[in-house]
Amino acid sequence: MEEQHPKQSATSRTDLAMAKFVEAGIARQETHGRADAAAYLTENGVNFNVVVRVLAEPDRRRVTDALPPAPAATS
């Protein structure tokens, strides 16, 4: 039997791994510039329309897009 999930709102993310890439890309834009952030997001499979939206239109970011990225794992 398939598990039922509550309907997601327009501002929520269902793919947490992709959300982390997006958050890291936004942070990368602040430190390395928009072109580098766009390349990072594209290399990690983020849809082109999402790349444009989160980097060029910050007022259209989802709630999780505005969160700082999770700290990097240390060795």
PDB file of N, CA, C and O in Angstrom:
ATOM      1  N   MET A   1       0.833  -1.177   0.000  1.00  0.00           N
ATOM      2  CA  MET A   1       0.000   0.000   0.000  1.00  0.00           C
ATOM      3  C   MET A   1       0.880   1.243   0.000  1.00  0.00           C
ATOM      4  O   MET A   1       1.834   1.331   0.773  1.00  0.00           O
ATOM      5  N   GLU A   2       0.568   2.189  -0.851  1.00  0.00           N
ATOM      6  CA  GLU A   2       1.338   3.406  -0.975  1.00  0.00           C
ATOM      7  C   GLU A   2       1.018   4.373   0.151  1.00  0.00           C
ATOM      8  O   GLU A   2      -0.147   4.562   0.503  1.00  0.00           O
ATOM      9  N   GLU A   3       2.055   4.986   0.719  1.00  0.00           N
ATOM     10  CA  GLU A   3       1.859   5.958   1.787  1.00  0.00           C
ATOM     11  C   GLU A   3       1.310   7.260   1.216  1.00  0.00           C
ATOM     12  O   GLU A   3       1.774   7.727   0.176  1.00  0.00           O
ATOM     13  N   GLN A   4       0.347   7.833   1.875  1.00  0.00           N
ATOM     14  CA  GLN A   4      -0.240   9.102   1.449  1.00  0.00           C
ATOM     15  C   GLN A   4       0.539  10.254   2.066  1.00  0.00           C
ATOM     16  O   GLN A   4       0.859  10.231   3.255  1.00  0.00           O
ATOM     17  N   HIS A   5       0.840  11.250   1.265  1.00  0.00           N
ATOM     18  CA  HIS A   5       1.542  12.436   1.752  1.00  0.00           C
ATOM     19  C   HIS A   5       0.598  13.620   1.697  1.00  0.00           C
ATOM     20  O   HIS A   5      -0.192  13.743   0.761  1.00  0.00           O
ATOM     21  N   PRO A   6       0.671  14.493   2.691  1.00  0.00           N
ATOM     22  CA  PRO A   6      -0.164  15.691   2.619  1.00  0.00           C
ATOM     23  C   PRO A   6       0.247  16.534   1.423  1.00  0.00           C
ATOM     24  O   PRO A   6       1.409  16.514   1.016  1.00  0.00           O
ATOM     25  N   LYS A   7      -0.683  17.259   0.870  1.00  0.00           N
ATOM     26  CA  LYS A   7      -0.413  18.116  -0.280  1.00  0.00           C
ATOM     27  C   LYS A   7       0.612  19.171   0.111  1.00  0.00           C
ATOM     28  O   LYS A   7       0.494  19.812   1.155  1.00  0.00           O
ATOM     29  N   GLN A   8       1.615  19.343  -0.737  1.00  0.00           N
ATOM     30  CA  GLN A   8       2.652  20.332  -0.484  1.00  0.00           C
ATOM     31  C   GLN A   8       2.166  21.714  -0.897  1.00  0.00           C
ATOM     32  O   GLN A   8       1.471  21.859  -1.902  1.00  0.00           O
ATOM     33  N   SER A   9       2.530  22.720  -0.126  1.00  0.00           N
ATOM     34  CA  SER A   9       2.165  24.078  -0.508  1.00  0.00           C
ATOM     35  C   SER A   9       3.097  24.557  -1.610  1.00  0.00           C
ATOM     36  O   SER A   9       4.134  23.943  -1.861  1.00  0.00           O
ATOM     37  N   ALA A  10       2.740  25.632  -2.256  1.00  0.00           N
ATOM     38  CA  ALA A  10       3.538  26.176  -3.356  1.00  0.00           C
ATOM     39  C   ALA A  10       4.901  26.651  -2.878  1.00  0.00           C
ATOM     40  O   ALA A  10       5.818  26.800  -3.686  1.00  0.00           O
ATOM     41  N   THR A  11       5.051  26.890  -1.587  1.00  0.00           N
ATOM     42  CA  THR A  11       6.321  27.397  -1.080  1.00  0.00           C
ATOM     43  C   THR A  11       7.173  26.322  -0.427  1.00  0.00           C
ATOM     44  O   THR A  11       8.240  26.633   0.102  1.00  0.00           O
ATOM     45  N   SER A  12       6.738  25.063  -0.445  1.00  0.00           N
ATOM     46  CA  SER A  12       7.521  24.017   0.203  1.00  0.00           C
ATOM     47  C   SER A  12       8.298  23.210  -0.823  1.00  0.00           C
ATOM     48  O   SER A  12       7.949  23.176  -2.003  1.00  0.00           O
ATOM     49  N   ARG A  13       9.350  22.566  -0.359  1.00  0.00           N
ATOM     50  CA  ARG A  13      10.174  21.715  -1.216  1.00  0.00           C
ATOM     51  C   ARG A  13       9.940  20.266  -0.859  1.00  0.00           C
ATOM     52  O   ARG A  13       9.838  19.915   0.316  1.00  0.00           O
ATOM     53  N   THR A  14       9.854  19.422  -1.878  1.00  0.00           N
ATOM     54  CA  THR A  14       9.710  17.990  -1.637  1.00  0.00           C
ATOM     55  C   THR A  14      11.042  17.271  -1.782  1.00  0.00           C
ATOM     56  O   THR A  14      11.171  16.146  -1.300  1.00  0.00           O
ATOM     57  N   ASP A  15      12.020  17.860  -2.412  1.00  0.00           N
ATOM     58  CA  ASP A  15      13.321  17.243  -2.653  1.00  0.00           C
ATOM     59  C   ASP A  15      14.369  17.950  -1.794  1.00  0.00           C
ATOM     60  O   ASP A  15      14.909  18.985  -2.186  1.00  0.00           O
ATOM     61  N   LEU A  16      14.649  17.388  -0.628  1.00  0.00           N
ATOM     62  CA  LEU A  16      15.558  18.044   0.311  1.00  0.00           C
ATOM     63  C   LEU A  16      16.982  18.118  -0.218  1.00  0.00           C
ATOM     64  O   LEU A  16      17.687  19.089   0.056  1.00  0.00           O
ATOM     65  N   ALA A  17      17.415  17.126  -0.962  1.00  0.00           N
ATOM     66  CA  ALA A  17      18.770  17.164  -1.521  1.00  0.00           C
ATOM     67  C   ALA A  17      18.906  18.336  -2.498  1.00  0.00           C
ATOM     68  O   ALA A  17      19.902  19.059  -2.470  1.00  0.00           O
ATOM     69  N   MET A  18      17.901  18.519  -3.361  1.00  0.00           N
ATOM     70  CA  MET A  18      17.947  19.625  -4.307  1.00  0.00           C
ATOM     71  C   MET A  18      17.872  20.958  -3.566  1.00  0.00           C
ATOM     72  O   MET A  18      18.521  21.927  -3.961  1.00  0.00           O
ATOM     73  N   ALA A  19      17.083  21.010  -2.492  1.00  0.00           N
ATOM     74  CA  ALA A  19      16.977  22.228  -1.691  1.00  0.00           C
ATOM     75  C   ALA A  19      18.339  22.624  -1.133  1.00  0.00           C
ATOM     76  O   ALA A  19      18.676  23.807  -1.085  1.00  0.00           O
ATOM     77  N   LYS A  20      19.119  21.633  -0.711  1.00  0.00           N
ATOM     78  CA  LYS A  20      20.456  21.929  -0.180  1.00  0.00           C
ATOM     79  C   LYS A  20      21.370  22.494  -1.266  1.00  0.00           C
ATOM     80  O   LYS A  20      22.154  23.405  -1.001  1.00  0.00           O
ATOM     81  N   PHE A  21      21.277  21.959  -2.491  1.00  0.00           N
ATOM     82  CA  PHE A  21      22.064  22.513  -3.591  1.00  0.00           C
ATOM     83  C   PHE A  21      21.658  23.960  -3.856  1.00  0.00           C
ATOM     84  O   PHE A  21      22.509  24.826  -4.059  1.00  0.00           O
ATOM     85  N   VAL A  22      20.349  24.211  -3.851  1.00  0.00           N
ATOM     86  CA  VAL A  22      19.861  25.570  -4.111  1.00  0.00           C
ATOM     87  C   VAL A  22      20.351  26.520  -3.023  1.00  0.00           C
ATOM     88  O   VAL A  22      20.821  27.616  -3.328  1.00  0.00           O
ATOM     89  N   GLU A  23      20.250  26.119  -1.771  1.00  0.00           N
ATOM     90  CA  GLU A  23      20.711  26.959  -0.670  1.00  0.00           C
ATOM     91  C   GLU A  23      22.210  27.236  -0.776  1.00  0.00           C
ATOM     92  O   GLU A  23      22.662  28.358  -0.550  1.00  0.00           O
ATOM     93  N   ALA A  24      22.976  26.195  -1.124  1.00  0.00           N
ATOM     94  CA  ALA A  24      24.423  26.367  -1.283  1.00  0.00           C
ATOM     95  C   ALA A  24      24.725  27.283  -2.473  1.00  0.00           C
ATOM     96  O   ALA A  24      25.658  28.084  -2.417  1.00  0.00           O
ATOM     97  N   GLY A  25      23.946  27.169  -3.536  1.00  0.00           N
ATOM     98  CA  GLY A  25      24.137  28.031  -4.699  1.00  0.00           C
ATOM     99  C   GLY A  25      23.878  29.489  -4.379  1.00  0.00           C
ATOM    100  O   GLY A  25      24.596  30.373  -4.848  1.00  0.00           O
ATOM    101  N   ILE A  26      22.852  29.740  -3.581  1.00  0.00           N
ATOM    102  CA  ILE A  26      22.545  31.118  -3.174  1.00  0.00           C
ATOM    103  C   ILE A  26      23.693  31.678  -2.343  1.00  0.00           C
ATOM    104  O   ILE A  26      24.108  32.819  -2.546  1.00  0.00           O
ATOM    105  N   ALA A  27      24.206  30.883  -1.413  1.00  0.00           N
ATOM    106  CA  ALA A  27      25.345  31.322  -0.603  1.00  0.00           C
ATOM    107  C   ALA A  27      26.576  31.540  -1.477  1.00  0.00           C
ATOM    108  O   ALA A  27      27.347  32.476  -1.264  1.00  0.00           O
ATOM    109  N   ARG A  28      26.745  30.671  -2.453  1.00  0.00           N
ATOM    110  CA  ARG A  28      27.892  30.779  -3.359  1.00  0.00           C
ATOM    111  C   ARG A  28      27.826  32.067  -4.181  1.00  0.00           C
ATOM    112  O   ARG A  28      28.859  32.666  -4.482  1.00  0.00           O
ATOM    113  N   GLN A  29      26.620  32.492  -4.543  1.00  0.00           N
ATOM    114  CA  GLN A  29      26.459  33.745  -5.282  1.00  0.00           C
ATOM    115  C   GLN A  29      27.016  34.912  -4.469  1.00  0.00           C
ATOM    116  O   GLN A  29      27.627  35.826  -5.023  1.00  0.00           O
ATOM    117  N   GLU A  30      26.806  34.877  -3.170  1.00  0.00           N
ATOM    118  CA  GLU A  30      27.293  35.957  -2.304  1.00  0.00           C
ATOM    119  C   GLU A  30      28.819  36.002  -2.232  1.00  0.00           C
ATOM    120  O   GLU A  30      29.404  37.079  -2.123  1.00  0.00           O
ATOM    121  N   THR A  31      29.464  34.833  -2.293  1.00  0.00           N
ATOM    122  CA  THR A  31      30.913  34.778  -2.128  1.00  0.00           C
ATOM    123  C   THR A  31      31.694  34.693  -3.436  1.00  0.00           C
ATOM    124  O   THR A  31      32.819  35.187  -3.516  1.00  0.00           O
ATOM    125  N   HIS A  32      31.104  34.066  -4.472  1.00  0.00           N
ATOM    126  CA  HIS A  32      31.830  33.823  -5.718  1.00  0.00           C
ATOM    127  C   HIS A  32      31.200  34.478  -6.946  1.00  0.00           C
ATOM    128  O   HIS A  32      31.777  34.445  -8.033  1.00  0.00           O
ATOM    129  N   GLY A  33      30.025  35.069  -6.776  1.00  0.00           N
ATOM    130  CA  GLY A  33      29.374  35.725  -7.906  1.00  0.00           C
ATOM    131  C   GLY A  33      28.307  34.866  -8.559  1.00  0.00           C
ATOM    132  O   GLY A  33      28.242  33.653  -8.358  1.00  0.00           O
ATOM    133  N   ARG A  34      27.478  35.525  -9.340  1.00  0.00           N
ATOM    134  CA  ARG A  34      26.327  34.868  -9.962  1.00  0.00           C
ATOM    135  C   ARG A  34      26.728  33.798 -10.974  1.00  0.00           C
ATOM    136  O   ARG A  34      26.124  32.726 -11.002  1.00  0.00           O
ATOM    137  N   ALA A  35      27.732  34.067 -11.801  1.00  0.00           N
ATOM    138  CA  ALA A  35      28.127  33.091 -12.830  1.00  0.00           C
ATOM    139  C   ALA A  35      28.610  31.796 -12.195  1.00  0.00           C
ATOM    140  O   ALA A  35      28.243  30.711 -12.645  1.00  0.00           O
ATOM    141  N   ASP A  36      29.428  31.899 -11.152  1.00  0.00           N
ATOM    142  CA  ASP A  36      29.921  30.716 -10.464  1.00  0.00           C
ATOM    143  C   ASP A  36      28.774  29.956  -9.812  1.00  0.00           C
ATOM    144  O   ASP A  36      28.722  28.727  -9.880  1.00  0.00           O
ATOM    145  N   ALA A  37      27.856  30.679  -9.182  1.00  0.00           N
ATOM    146  CA  ALA A  37      26.704  30.043  -8.544  1.00  0.00           C
ATOM    147  C   ALA A  37      25.831  29.334  -9.573  1.00  0.00           C
ATOM    148  O   ALA A  37      25.360  28.223  -9.329  1.00  0.00           O
ATOM    149  N   ALA A  38      25.615  29.966 -10.713  1.00  0.00           N
ATOM    150  CA  ALA A  38      24.810  29.353 -11.772  1.00  0.00           C
ATOM    151  C   ALA A  38      25.475  28.080 -12.280  1.00  0.00           C
ATOM    152  O   ALA A  38      24.799  27.076 -12.507  1.00  0.00           O
ATOM    153  N   ALA A  39      26.785  28.112 -12.459  1.00  0.00           N
ATOM    154  CA  ALA A  39      27.513  26.920 -12.914  1.00  0.00           C
ATOM    155  C   ALA A  39      27.398  25.805 -11.880  1.00  0.00           C
ATOM    156  O   ALA A  39      27.164  24.651 -12.238  1.00  0.00           O
ATOM    157  N   TYR A  40      27.560  26.139 -10.603  1.00  0.00           N
ATOM    158  CA  TYR A  40      27.443  25.152  -9.524  1.00  0.00           C
ATOM    159  C   TYR A  40      26.058  24.502  -9.527  1.00  0.00           C
ATOM    160  O   TYR A  40      25.940  23.280  -9.448  1.00  0.00           O
ATOM    161  N   LEU A  41      25.022  25.321  -9.618  1.00  0.00           N
ATOM    162  CA  LEU A  41      23.657  24.800  -9.601  1.00  0.00           C
ATOM    163  C   LEU A  41      23.392  23.918 -10.820  1.00  0.00           C
ATOM    164  O   LEU A  41      22.797  22.847 -10.695  1.00  0.00           O
ATOM    165  N   THR A  42      23.826  24.360 -11.988  1.00  0.00           N
ATOM    166  CA  THR A  42      23.625  23.590 -13.213  1.00  0.00           C
ATOM    167  C   THR A  42      24.354  22.253 -13.141  1.00  0.00           C
ATOM    168  O   THR A  42      23.798  21.219 -13.511  1.00  0.00           O
ATOM    169  N   GLU A  43      25.603  22.272 -12.664  1.00  0.00           N
ATOM    170  CA  GLU A  43      26.387  21.041 -12.534  1.00  0.00           C
ATOM    171  C   GLU A  43      25.732  20.049 -11.574  1.00  0.00           C
ATOM    172  O   GLU A  43      25.960  18.843 -11.675  1.00  0.00           O
ATOM    173  N   ASN A  44      24.926  20.549 -10.650  1.00  0.00           N
ATOM    174  CA  ASN A  44      24.273  19.685  -9.675  1.00  0.00           C
ATOM    175  C   ASN A  44      22.828  19.376 -10.033  1.00  0.00           C
ATOM    176  O   ASN A  44      22.056  18.921  -9.189  1.00  0.00           O
ATOM    177  N   GLY A  45      22.463  19.626 -11.290  1.00  0.00           N
ATOM    178  CA  GLY A  45      21.168  19.186 -11.794  1.00  0.00           C
ATOM    179  C   GLY A  45      19.982  20.067 -11.478  1.00  0.00           C
ATOM    180  O   GLY A  45      18.836  19.644 -11.628  1.00  0.00           O
ATOM    181  N   VAL A  46      20.241  21.292 -11.040  1.00  0.00           N
ATOM    182  CA  VAL A  46      19.130  22.199 -10.765  1.00  0.00           C
ATOM    183  C   VAL A  46      18.585  22.719 -12.092  1.00  0.00           C
ATOM    184  O   VAL A  46      19.341  23.156 -12.959  1.00  0.00           O
ATOM    185  N   ASN A  47      17.282  22.665 -12.234  1.00  0.00           N
ATOM    186  CA  ASN A  47      16.608  23.111 -13.455  1.00  0.00           C
ATOM    187  C   ASN A  47      16.968  24.558 -13.773  1.00  0.00           C
ATOM    188  O   ASN A  47      17.052  25.394 -12.873  1.00  0.00           O
ATOM    189  N   PHE A  48      17.182  24.855 -15.069  1.00  0.00           N
ATOM    190  CA  PHE A  48      17.570  26.195 -15.502  1.00  0.00           C
ATOM    191  C   PHE A  48      16.606  27.271 -14.987  1.00  0.00           C
ATOM    192  O   PHE A  48      17.044  28.326 -14.528  1.00  0.00           O
ATOM    193  N   ASN A  49      15.306  27.009 -15.061  1.00  0.00           N
ATOM    194  CA  ASN A  49      14.331  28.007 -14.603  1.00  0.00           C
ATOM    195  C   ASN A  49      14.464  28.276 -13.110  1.00  0.00           C
ATOM    196  O   ASN A  49      14.250  29.403 -12.663  1.00  0.00           O
ATOM    197  N   VAL A  50      14.811  27.263 -12.342  1.00  0.00           N
ATOM    198  CA  VAL A  50      15.021  27.434 -10.909  1.00  0.00           C
ATOM    199  C   VAL A  50      16.287  28.249 -10.669  1.00  0.00           C
ATOM    200  O   VAL A  50      16.303  29.134  -9.814  1.00  0.00           O
ATOM    201  N   VAL A  51      17.347  27.955 -11.417  1.00  0.00           N
ATOM    202  CA  VAL A  51      18.601  28.704 -11.295  1.00  0.00           C
ATOM    203  C   VAL A  51      18.333  30.189 -11.507  1.00  0.00           C
ATOM    204  O   VAL A  51      18.759  31.022 -10.708  1.00  0.00           O
ATOM    205  N   VAL A  52      17.634  30.514 -12.575  1.00  0.00           N
ATOM    206  CA  VAL A  52      17.329  31.920 -12.876  1.00  0.00           C
ATOM    207  C   VAL A  52      16.500  32.525 -11.751  1.00  0.00           C
ATOM    208  O   VAL A  52      16.781  33.632 -11.291  1.00  0.00           O
ATOM    209  N   ARG A  53      15.477  31.796 -11.311  1.00  0.00           N
ATOM    210  CA  ARG A  53      14.579  32.338 -10.287  1.00  0.00           C
ATOM    211  C   ARG A  53      15.313  32.637  -8.990  1.00  0.00           C
ATOM    212  O   ARG A  53      15.155  33.722  -8.431  1.00  0.00           O
ATOM    213  N   VAL A  54      16.110  31.697  -8.503  1.00  0.00           N
ATOM    214  CA  VAL A  54      16.726  31.904  -7.189  1.00  0.00           C
ATOM    215  C   VAL A  54      17.894  32.884  -7.224  1.00  0.00           C
ATOM    216  O   VAL A  54      18.164  33.556  -6.229  1.00  0.00           O
ATOM    217  N   LEU A  55      18.588  32.975  -8.354  1.00  0.00           N
ATOM    218  CA  LEU A  55      19.738  33.877  -8.413  1.00  0.00           C
ATOM    219  C   LEU A  55      19.373  35.282  -8.861  1.00  0.00           C
ATOM    220  O   LEU A  55      19.955  36.254  -8.378  1.00  0.00           O
ATOM    221  N   ALA A  56      18.427  35.405  -9.771  1.00  0.00           N
ATOM    222  CA  ALA A  56      18.117  36.724 -10.337  1.00  0.00           C
ATOM    223  C   ALA A  56      16.860  37.362  -9.758  1.00  0.00           C
ATOM    224  O   ALA A  56      16.649  38.567  -9.903  1.00  0.00           O
ATOM    225  N   GLU A  57      16.029  36.562  -9.107  1.00  0.00           N
ATOM    226  CA  GLU A  57      14.762  37.086  -8.587  1.00  0.00           C
ATOM    227  C   GLU A  57      14.581  36.668  -7.128  1.00  0.00           C
ATOM    228  O   GLU A  57      13.727  35.834  -6.826  1.00  0.00           O
ATOM    229  N   PRO A  58      15.378  37.239  -6.222  1.00  0.00           N
ATOM    230  CA  PRO A  58      15.331  36.799  -4.824  1.00  0.00           C
ATOM    231  C   PRO A  58      13.956  36.955  -4.164  1.00  0.00           C
ATOM    232  O   PRO A  58      13.643  36.231  -3.219  1.00  0.00           O
ATOM    233  N   ASP A  59      13.147  37.874  -4.644  1.00  0.00           N
ATOM    234  CA  ASP A  59      11.818  38.040  -4.056  1.00  0.00           C
ATOM    235  C   ASP A  59      10.884  36.885  -4.415  1.00  0.00           C
ATOM    236  O   ASP A  59       9.803  36.766  -3.840  1.00  0.00           O
ATOM    237  N   ARG A  60      11.290  36.029  -5.362  1.00  0.00           N
ATOM    238  CA  ARG A  60      10.479  34.873  -5.759  1.00  0.00           C
ATOM    239  C   ARG A  60      10.998  33.565  -5.165  1.00  0.00           C
ATOM    240  O   ARG A  60      10.509  32.489  -5.510  1.00  0.00           O
ATOM    241  N   ARG A  61      11.988  33.654  -4.273  1.00  0.00           N
ATOM    242  CA  ARG A  61      12.523  32.446  -3.658  1.00  0.00           C
ATOM    243  C   ARG A  61      11.499  31.824  -2.722  1.00  0.00           C
ATOM    244  O   ARG A  61      10.693  32.522  -2.107  1.00  0.00           O
ATOM    245  N   ARG A  62      11.544  30.523  -2.627  1.00  0.00           N
ATOM    246  CA  ARG A  62      10.720  29.803  -1.662  1.00  0.00           C
ATOM    247  C   ARG A  62      11.291  30.042  -0.277  1.00  0.00           C
ATOM    248  O   ARG A  62      12.422  30.508  -0.137  1.00  0.00           O
ATOM    249  N   VAL A  63      10.521  29.728   0.735  1.00  0.00           N
ATOM    250  CA  VAL A  63      10.979  29.933   2.108  1.00  0.00           C
ATOM    251  C   VAL A  63      12.307  29.235   2.350  1.00  0.00           C
ATOM    252  O   VAL A  63      13.213  29.839   2.924  1.00  0.00           O
ATOM    253  N   THR A  64      12.450  27.987   1.933  1.00  0.00           N
ATOM    254  CA  THR A  64      13.697  27.266   2.177  1.00  0.00           C
ATOM    255  C   THR A  64      14.849  27.789   1.337  1.00  0.00           C
ATOM    256  O   THR A  64      16.008  27.580   1.695  1.00  0.00           O
ATOM    257  N   ASP A  65      14.558  28.475   0.211  1.00  0.00           N
ATOM    258  CA  ASP A  65      15.630  29.039  -0.607  1.00  0.00           C
ATOM    259  C   ASP A  65      16.372  30.143   0.135  1.00  0.00           C
ATOM    260  O   ASP A  65      17.528  30.428  -0.179  1.00  0.00           O
ATOM    261  N   ALA A  66      15.732  30.760   1.101  1.00  0.00           N
ATOM    262  CA  ALA A  66      16.337  31.875   1.816  1.00  0.00           C
ATOM    263  C   ALA A  66      17.116  31.420   3.050  1.00  0.00           C
ATOM    264  O   ALA A  66      17.776  32.235   3.694  1.00  0.00           O
ATOM    265  N   LEU A  67      17.048  30.140   3.383  1.00  0.00           N
ATOM    266  CA  LEU A  67      17.760  29.637   4.545  1.00  0.00           C
ATOM    267  C   LEU A  67      19.226  29.487   4.235  1.00  0.00           C
ATOM    268  O   LEU A  67      19.586  29.192   3.095  1.00  0.00           O
ATOM    269  N   PRO A  68      20.094  29.686   5.231  1.00  0.00           N
ATOM    270  CA  PRO A  68      21.515  29.453   4.980  1.00  0.00           C
ATOM    271  C   PRO A  68      21.779  27.973   4.770  1.00  0.00           C
ATOM    272  O   PRO A  68      21.055  27.141   5.318  1.00  0.00           O
ATOM    273  N   PRO A  69      22.805  27.616   3.984  1.00  0.00           N
ATOM    274  CA  PRO A  69      23.091  26.205   3.746  1.00  0.00           C
ATOM    275  C   PRO A  69      23.562  25.515   5.027  1.00  0.00           C
ATOM    276  O   PRO A  69      24.078  26.157   5.942  1.00  0.00           O
ATOM    277  N   ALA A  70      23.376  24.215   5.071  1.00  0.00           N
ATOM    278  CA  ALA A  70      23.853  23.430   6.204  1.00  0.00           C
ATOM    279  C   ALA A  70      25.376  23.478   6.237  1.00  0.00           C
ATOM    280  O   ALA A  70      26.007  23.560   5.183  1.00  0.00           O
ATOM    281  N   PRO A  71      25.975  23.430   7.412  1.00  0.00           N
ATOM    282  CA  PRO A  71      27.438  23.460   7.480  1.00  0.00           C
ATOM    283  C   PRO A  71      28.037  22.262   6.774  1.00  0.00           C
ATOM    284  O   PRO A  71      27.462  21.174   6.782  1.00  0.00           O
ATOM    285  N   ALA A  72      29.188  22.464   6.166  1.00  0.00           N
ATOM    286  CA  ALA A  72      29.883  21.385   5.453  1.00  0.00           C
ATOM    287  C   ALA A  72      30.403  20.368   6.457  1.00  0.00           C
ATOM    288  O   ALA A  72      30.776  20.715   7.578  1.00  0.00           O
ATOM    289  N   ALA A  73      30.423  19.121   6.040  1.00  0.00           N
ATOM    290  CA  ALA A  73      30.959  18.062   6.888  1.00  0.00           C
ATOM    291  C   ALA A  73      32.449  18.244   7.054  1.00  0.00           C
ATOM    292  O   ALA A  73      33.135  18.620   6.104  1.00  0.00           O
ATOM    293  N   THR A  74      32.956  17.987   8.230  1.00  0.00           N
ATOM    294  CA  THR A  74      34.397  18.094   8.472  1.00  0.00           C
ATOM    295  C   THR A  74      34.995  16.706   8.539  1.00  0.00           C
ATOM    296  O   THR A  74      34.328  15.744   8.920  1.00  0.00           O
ATOM    297  N   SER A  75      36.277  16.610   8.159  1.00  0.00           N
ATOM    298  CA  SER A  75      36.925  15.297   8.175  1.00  0.00           C
ATOM    299  C   SER A  75      37.608  15.025   9.468  1.00  0.00           C
ATOM    300  O   SER A  75      38.202  13.961   9.641  1.00  0.00           O
TER     301      SER A  75
END
